[in-house]
Amino acid sequence: MSDQIETMINEVFEESFEIEKDQLKPEANIFEDLGLDSLDVVDLVVALQKKFKVEIRTDERIKEIRTLKDLCEFIKDLQAEGSH
């Protein structure tokens, strides 16, 4: 299940931010390693909401996310909460 989430997250980074696939490692820092800034995060949230059909914008946990692994865990949690 998480492999599919990881693949979908990577697709968002490749499509929306033109980041090379070999840079998309679980430990990659979204800001320092991948070069996103605060404006990019808005686009990222919108793209992830579309891709995963989840509501992210109002979730406080988004502020804690630093790496792709964090993002994957966050999406997994959101999906688990949504399926209750």
N, C-alpha and C positions, 0 to 999 in steps of 0.2 A: 504493500500500500504506500509506504513512504517513498519508495523508488519512483512511483508514478507522480507523487507530489513533487519530488525533487526535479524530475524531468520537466514537469509543467512550469515550475518556478524558473528553471534554467531557460526554457523557451521564452518566458516573459522578458528575461534579461537580454537574451539574444535578439528578440524581435523589437523590443521597445528601446533598448539602449545600445544595440549593436556591440555587445560585449562578446568576445571570442569564447567559444565553448571550453577551451582549455584553461581559462581563468575561473570558470565556475566550479570551484571546489567547495565542499561544505564549510571549511574553515575560513573561506574568503570573507574579509570584512567588506560590507556593502559600501562603506564610505571610503576607507583608506585603500583597499585593494581594487575595488571596482569603479571607484571614482564618482559615485553618486553624490549629489548635494541635496539640500533640503527641498528644492523645487522638484528634483527628480523623484523624491520620495512620494510626492503627491501623485505623479504619473504612475509610479510603481503601485501604489495602493489602488488606484483606479483599474490598472491592468490586472492586478491580482483578484480584485473583486469580480471583474468580468470573467476571468479564467476559471475561478473556483466557485463562483456564485455564493460568495459570503460577504458579510458586512464587516469591514475592517476599520473604516474611518473613525468611528467613535470608540474604538477599543484602546484602552490605556496601554495595554501590553505592547502595542506597536512601537512605543518609545524605547522599549528595552532591547529591541532587535538590533544586532550588530553584524551577524554572520548569516550566510545562506542556511547553515544548519539551524540557527535560531528561527529563521523565517519558515523553514520546513516544519519545525516543531509547532510553531504558532498556527500555521494553516491546519496541521493535523488536529490540534486542540479545537480550533474553530469548527472543523467538520464534525468532530466527535460531539461537541456541544449542540450543533445544529441537528444531529440525527436523533436526539432524545425525544 
